[in-house]
Amino acid sequence: MVTKRPILEIPGPKAREVIERQKKYTATTTVDSPLVAKRGNGVWLTTVDDQLVLDGTSGVGVSGLGYGNVGLIRAVIDELMNRIPQFIANDFPGETPSLLAEKLSTFVHVIKPSGGVAKTCFANDGTGANETAVKLLLHTQPGKNVFLAFVGAFHGRTGFSLPLMGSKSIHTRDFPKAYTVLHVPFPEQGKSSWYGNRAIEWERCIDAFIEREYFGSVVDPKKIAGIFLEIVQGEGGIRPISPEGLWRIIKLSRKYDIPIVVDEVQTGFGRTGKLFAFERYDFEPHVVTMAKSFTQLVPGGATVFGEQYDFKEEGVHSGTFQGNAMACRAALQVIAAFEDGSLLAHVNEMSGVLKDLADRFASYAERKLHGAVRDVRGLGLMYGIEFGDAKFRDEVLHRSLIRGLNLIGAGHKEKNPTIRLLPPLIIRKAELKEMFEILHEAFDATVDLIR
């Protein structure tokens, strides 16, 4: 095979030093790639070894406006240099956080009382935003301590500090030491690969399944505090929910008066072609959580909810850096980037290009090696290519990286090993075409390796 692109040494010498230092001195967490970037511009990254790499991850969905966005950088610097960047917004009223909460109240459409408003509780990240949602629903619905979530869901990794609290009873009074979560099948479109030969079209029966298998025999529906839902499961393998499945969940929510929490941590702020993914289906959830692209340059998250779910007294929930001015200023700048509609129009145009390129890649892969690629699916600029084998998928990822394309995996390694495509929203057609040219080369090299 003739190699069209030079093969990069990744990790290079400087990157290996960084990797070894990190491995020695930091906790074992997740390391999906040996790429060590030192700066970025648009959709391009430069490694510590001065190698140029096209990025198809947006830092796992964070840098939606691209790297080095001048307006975003200037806004955060202005907040840092000319205002008080951190003055504990929860203990002292803050101008920038209050402006952001007001803005969120106007365009995040959640179910609220007649004449009421949507309110915001700020967080430091996505898991903090989801934990806040849990606390809000437990606090305002006494006697309810069970949640429904879905197989393949990803809502964060924290959740152990509250039982350690020994300061004031108000901090823990309304919350159980633990609560129950029941996981049910995710109603994606078609037959789910998660269930192999037992594949069921869950989109057509998820409500009946929950009522038959859970309500009454496992849990009293009156005990359920909320349903946590991703419109597209990201970590679960880029699995969009089916419209019919979603409407059956909404019907269940209305029948039993169960709040729906939509997790928009990875799908929010234009990723699926709408500002929020739930807007594609013309319904209002009760609670929406967000992070990642919400603030982009600095850590930040938020939980937006109808005021009926607000904490009933001060001090029940708070946090030092929640709603810090720099994060809130960054979020205001991100929101401003979507206000004239041109960025969303671009995302939807590029989505058509991405889908076409991904479908062509899947067809090519099938001709080259039957069963190597099982599926292509997604919304907007959030697509997944599911492979038949995790080791093959991982080799394609590696051979893409050394050719100058940064991608990451998703999904269960045995059930739906997937390559996740999350390029910055500003990506252009030529850059998408280059992405798939490299992916083709990486695929060919992997096939040659196993033959």
Beta strands, then each sheet from edge to edge (+ up, - down):
strand 1: 37-41
strand 2: 44-47
strand 3: 52-55
strand 4: 118-123
strand 5: 146-150
strand 6: 180-184
strand 7: 224-229
strand 8: 232-233
strand 9: 239-240
strand 10: 260-263
strand 11: 287-290
strand 12: 301-306
strand 13: 373-379
strand 14: 382-387
strand 15: 405-406
strand 16: 408-410
strand 17: 418-421
sheet 1: 1+ 2- 3+ 15+
sheet 2: 4+ 12- 11+ 10+ 7+ 5+ 6+
sheet 3: 8+ 9-
sheet 4: 13+ 14- 17+ 16-
end
